[in-house]
């Protein structure tokens, strides 16, 4: 991950659909 902004870890599921995260290779933090 190049940009490690707080938004990527806080409220990520509410900001971007989980499908997009999985497709991008992100690991959703609950």
N, CA, C, O and CB atoms as a CASP TS submission, in Angstrom:
PFRMAT TS
TARGET T0000
AUTHOR 0000-0000-0000
METHOD Language model
MODEL 1
PARENT N/A
ATOM      1  N   UNK     1       0.837  -1.196   0.000  1.00  0.00           N
ATOM      2  CA  UNK     1       0.000   0.000   0.000  1.00  0.00           C
ATOM      3  C   UNK     1       0.870   1.243   0.000  1.00  0.00           C
ATOM      4  O   UNK     1       1.666   1.457   0.915  1.00  0.00           O
ATOM      5  CB  UNK     1      -0.946   0.007   1.213  1.00  0.00           C
ATOM      6  N   UNK     2       0.716   2.054  -1.023  1.00  0.00           N
ATOM      7  CA  UNK     2       1.526   3.263  -1.139  1.00  0.00           C
ATOM      8  C   UNK     2       1.033   4.328  -0.169  1.00  0.00           C
ATOM      9  O   UNK     2       1.790   4.842   0.654  1.00  0.00           O
ATOM     10  CB  UNK     2       1.498   3.799  -2.579  1.00  0.00           C
ATOM     11  N   UNK     3      -0.238   4.643  -0.284  1.00  0.00           N
ATOM     12  CA  UNK     3      -0.815   5.659   0.600  1.00  0.00           C
ATOM     13  C   UNK     3      -1.473   4.990   1.794  1.00  0.00           C
ATOM     14  O   UNK     3      -2.387   4.180   1.638  1.00  0.00           O
ATOM     15  CB  UNK     3      -1.838   6.537  -0.158  1.00  0.00           C
ATOM     16  N   UNK     4      -1.011   5.329   2.971  1.00  0.00           N
ATOM     17  CA  UNK     4      -1.558   4.703   4.176  1.00  0.00           C
ATOM     18  C   UNK     4      -2.311   5.751   4.983  1.00  0.00           C
ATOM     19  O   UNK     4      -1.921   6.099   6.098  1.00  0.00           O
ATOM     20  CB  UNK     4      -0.432   4.053   5.032  1.00  0.00           C
ATOM     21  N   UNK     5      -3.386   6.240   4.406  1.00  0.00           N
ATOM     22  CA  UNK     5      -4.188   7.268   5.071  1.00  0.00           C
ATOM     23  C   UNK     5      -5.152   6.617   6.058  1.00  0.00           C
ATOM     24  O   UNK     5      -5.594   5.487   5.852  1.00  0.00           O
ATOM     25  CB  UNK     5      -4.965   8.116   4.035  1.00  0.00           C
ATOM     26  N   UNK     6      -5.474   7.338   7.131  1.00  0.00           N
ATOM     27  CA  UNK     6      -6.383   6.832   8.177  1.00  0.00           C
ATOM     28  C   UNK     6      -7.722   6.391   7.606  1.00  0.00           C
ATOM     29  O   UNK     6      -8.364   5.487   8.141  1.00  0.00           O
ATOM     30  CB  UNK     6      -6.612   7.902   9.242  1.00  0.00           C
ATOM     31  N   UNK     7      -8.144   7.032   6.516  1.00  0.00           N
ATOM     32  CA  UNK     7      -9.437   6.712   5.919  1.00  0.00           C
ATOM     33  C   UNK     7      -9.444   5.291   5.369  1.00  0.00           C
ATOM     34  O   UNK     7     -10.501   4.678   5.221  1.00  0.00           O
ATOM     35  CB  UNK     7      -9.777   7.711   4.807  1.00  0.00           C
ATOM     36  N   UNK     8      -8.249   4.772   5.066  1.00  0.00           N
ATOM     37  CA  UNK     8      -8.151   3.423   4.516  1.00  0.00           C
ATOM     38  C   UNK     8      -8.400   2.373   5.596  1.00  0.00           C
ATOM     39  O   UNK     8      -8.652   1.207   5.292  1.00  0.00           O
ATOM     40  CB  UNK     8      -6.775   3.206   3.876  1.00  0.00           C
ATOM     41  N   UNK     9      -8.328   2.793   6.855  1.00  0.00           N
ATOM     42  CA  UNK     9      -8.479   1.828   7.933  1.00  0.00           C
ATOM     43  C   UNK     9      -9.718   2.109   8.765  1.00  0.00           C
ATOM     44  O   UNK     9     -10.259   1.215   9.417  1.00  0.00           O
ATOM     45  CB  UNK     9      -7.249   1.833   8.818  1.00  0.00           C
ATOM     46  N   UNK    10     -10.164   3.365   8.737  1.00  0.00           N
ATOM     47  CA  UNK    10     -11.319   3.741   9.552  1.00  0.00           C
ATOM     48  C   UNK    10     -12.529   3.973   8.664  1.00  0.00           C
ATOM     49  O   UNK    10     -12.516   4.851   7.801  1.00  0.00           O
ATOM     50  CB  UNK    10     -11.016   5.002  10.386  1.00  0.00           C
ATOM     51  N   UNK    11     -13.559   3.195   8.874  1.00  0.00           N
ATOM     52  CA  UNK    11     -14.790   3.361   8.103  1.00  0.00           C
ATOM     53  C   UNK    11     -14.599   3.025   6.637  1.00  0.00           C
ATOM     54  O   UNK    11     -15.231   3.624   5.767  1.00  0.00           O
ATOM     55  CB  UNK    11     -15.299   4.774   8.234  1.00  0.00           C
ATOM     56  N   UNK    12     -13.728   2.066   6.365  1.00  0.00           N
ATOM     57  CA  UNK    12     -13.444   1.698   4.978  1.00  0.00           C
ATOM     58  C   UNK    12     -14.641   1.000   4.352  1.00  0.00           C
ATOM     59  O   UNK    12     -14.915   1.172   3.164  1.00  0.00           O
ATOM     60  CB  UNK    12     -12.206   0.796   4.900  1.00  0.00           C
ATOM     61  N   UNK    13     -15.341   0.228   5.136  1.00  0.00           N
ATOM     62  CA  UNK    13     -16.469  -0.541   4.605  1.00  0.00           C
ATOM     63  C   UNK    13     -17.643   0.362   4.280  1.00  0.00           C
ATOM     64  O   UNK    13     -18.483   0.029   3.444  1.00  0.00           O
ATOM     65  CB  UNK    13     -16.900  -1.615   5.600  1.00  0.00           C
ATOM     66  N   UNK    14     -17.696   1.513   4.950  1.00  0.00           N
ATOM     67  CA  UNK    14     -18.810   2.423   4.728  1.00  0.00           C
ATOM     68  C   UNK    14     -18.496   3.399   3.610  1.00  0.00           C
ATOM     69  O   UNK    14     -19.387   4.041   3.054  1.00  0.00           O
ATOM     70  CB  UNK    14     -19.145   3.179   6.005  1.00  0.00           C
ATOM     71  N   UNK    15     -17.194   3.500   3.288  1.00  0.00           N
ATOM     72  CA  UNK    15     -16.775   4.449   2.256  1.00  0.00           C
ATOM     73  C   UNK    15     -16.761   3.782   0.885  1.00  0.00           C
ATOM     74  O   UNK    15     -17.250   4.340  -0.097  1.00  0.00           O
ATOM     75  CB  UNK    15     -15.385   5.023   2.581  1.00  0.00           C
ATOM     76  N   UNK    16     -16.191   2.578   0.836  1.00  0.00           N
ATOM     77  CA  UNK    16     -16.081   1.860  -0.428  1.00  0.00           C
ATOM     78  C   UNK    16     -16.667   0.466  -0.272  1.00  0.00           C
ATOM     79  O   UNK    16     -16.428  -0.206   0.732  1.00  0.00           O
ATOM     80  CB  UNK    16     -14.608   1.785  -0.896  1.00  0.00           C
ATOM     81  N   UNK    17     -17.434   0.034  -1.263  1.00  0.00           N
ATOM     82  CA  UNK    17     -18.022  -1.313  -1.250  1.00  0.00           C
ATOM     83  C   UNK    17     -16.961  -2.383  -1.014  1.00  0.00           C
ATOM     84  O   UNK    17     -15.865  -2.307  -1.569  1.00  0.00           O
ATOM     85  CB  UNK    17     -18.753  -1.588  -2.570  1.00  0.00           C
ATOM     86  N   UNK    18     -17.282  -3.370  -0.201  1.00  0.00           N
ATOM     87  CA  UNK    18     -16.332  -4.433   0.137  1.00  0.00           C
ATOM     88  C   UNK    18     -15.849  -5.160  -1.107  1.00  0.00           C
ATOM     89  O   UNK    18     -14.734  -5.680  -1.135  1.00  0.00           O
ATOM     90  CB  UNK    18     -16.966  -5.428   1.105  1.00  0.00           C
ATOM     91  N   UNK    19     -16.671  -5.195  -2.114  1.00  0.00           N
ATOM     92  CA  UNK    19     -16.302  -5.889  -3.355  1.00  0.00           C
ATOM     93  C   UNK    19     -15.125  -5.189  -4.010  1.00  0.00           C
ATOM     94  O   UNK    19     -14.211  -5.834  -4.524  1.00  0.00           O
ATOM     95  CB  UNK    19     -17.500  -5.952  -4.331  1.00  0.00           C
ATOM     96  N   UNK    20     -15.156  -3.861  -3.987  1.00  0.00           N
ATOM     97  CA  UNK    20     -14.077  -3.082  -4.590  1.00  0.00           C
ATOM     98  C   UNK    20     -12.778  -3.311  -3.834  1.00  0.00           C
ATOM     99  O   UNK    20     -11.710  -3.426  -4.437  1.00  0.00           O
ATOM    100  CB  UNK    20     -14.429  -1.584  -4.606  1.00  0.00           C
ATOM    101  N   UNK    21     -12.875  -3.378  -2.507  1.00  0.00           N
ATOM    102  CA  UNK    21     -11.692  -3.572  -1.677  1.00  0.00           C
ATOM    103  C   UNK    21     -11.049  -4.919  -1.968  1.00  0.00           C
ATOM    104  O   UNK    21      -9.833  -5.022  -2.125  1.00  0.00           O
ATOM    105  CB  UNK    21     -12.052  -3.467  -0.192  1.00  0.00           C
ATOM    106  N   UNK    22     -11.880  -5.942  -2.037  1.00  0.00           N
ATOM    107  CA  UNK    22     -11.371  -7.282  -2.306  1.00  0.00           C
ATOM    108  C   UNK    22     -10.739  -7.343  -3.691  1.00  0.00           C
ATOM    109  O   UNK    22      -9.714  -7.995  -3.893  1.00  0.00           O
ATOM    110  CB  UNK    22     -12.495  -8.321  -2.186  1.00  0.00           C
ATOM    111  N   UNK    23     -11.362  -6.659  -4.636  1.00  0.00           N
ATOM    112  CA  UNK    23     -10.864  -6.648  -6.005  1.00  0.00           C
ATOM    113  C   UNK    23      -9.536  -5.906  -6.071  1.00  0.00           C
ATOM    114  O   UNK    23      -8.666  -6.238  -6.876  1.00  0.00           O
ATOM    115  CB  UNK    23     -11.890  -6.005  -6.954  1.00  0.00           C
ATOM    116  N   UNK    24      -9.391  -4.903  -5.221  1.00  0.00           N
ATOM    117  CA  UNK    24      -8.172  -4.100  -5.219  1.00  0.00           C
ATOM    118  C   UNK    24      -7.084  -4.794  -4.405  1.00  0.00           C
ATOM    119  O   UNK    24      -5.908  -4.441  -4.497  1.00  0.00           O
ATOM    120  CB  UNK    24      -8.449  -2.692  -4.656  1.00  0.00           C
ATOM    121  N   UNK    25      -7.484  -5.781  -3.610  1.00  0.00           N
ATOM    122  CA  UNK    25      -6.506  -6.515  -2.823  1.00  0.00           C
ATOM    123  C   UNK    25      -6.367  -5.940  -1.427  1.00  0.00           C
ATOM    124  O   UNK    25      -5.373  -6.183  -0.744  1.00  0.00           O
ATOM    125  CB  UNK    25      -5.166  -6.511  -3.517  1.00  0.00           C
ATOM    126  N   UNK    26      -7.367  -5.176  -1.005  1.00  0.00           N
ATOM    127  CA  UNK    26      -7.333  -4.595   0.336  1.00  0.00           C
ATOM    128  C   UNK    26      -7.821  -5.597   1.367  1.00  0.00           C
ATOM    129  O   UNK    26      -8.615  -6.486   1.059  1.00  0.00           O
ATOM    130  CB  UNK    26      -8.183  -3.321   0.396  1.00  0.00           C
ATOM    131  N   UNK    27      -7.335  -5.444   2.601  1.00  0.00           N
ATOM    132  CA  UNK    27      -7.809  -6.286   3.685  1.00  0.00           C
ATOM    133  C   UNK    27      -8.659  -5.452   4.626  1.00  0.00           C
ATOM    134  O   UNK    27      -8.130  -4.676   5.422  1.00  0.00           O
ATOM    135  CB  UNK    27      -6.629  -6.938   4.439  1.00  0.00           C
ATOM    136  N   UNK    28      -9.975  -5.608   4.541  1.00  0.00           N
ATOM    137  CA  UNK    28     -10.916  -4.834   5.363  1.00  0.00           C
ATOM    138  C   UNK    28     -10.649  -4.990   6.858  1.00  0.00           C
ATOM    139  O   UNK    28     -10.563  -6.106   7.369  1.00  0.00           O
ATOM    140  CB  UNK    28     -12.344  -5.258   5.057  1.00  0.00           C
ATOM    141  N   UNK    29     -10.519  -3.867   7.547  1.00  0.00           N
ATOM    142  CA  UNK    29     -10.301  -3.911   8.987  1.00  0.00           C
ATOM    143  C   UNK    29     -11.605  -3.610   9.694  1.00  0.00           C
ATOM    144  O   UNK    29     -12.176  -2.530   9.535  1.00  0.00           O
ATOM    145  CB  UNK    29      -9.202  -2.915   9.418  1.00  0.00           C
ATOM    146  N   UNK    30     -12.073  -4.570  10.474  1.00  0.00           N
ATOM    147  CA  UNK    30     -13.358  -4.376  11.134  1.00  0.00           C
ATOM    148  C   UNK    30     -13.191  -3.495  12.372  1.00  0.00           C
ATOM    149  O   UNK    30     -14.167  -3.215  13.068  1.00  0.00           O
ATOM    150  CB  UNK    30     -13.978  -5.734  11.518  1.00  0.00           C
TER
END
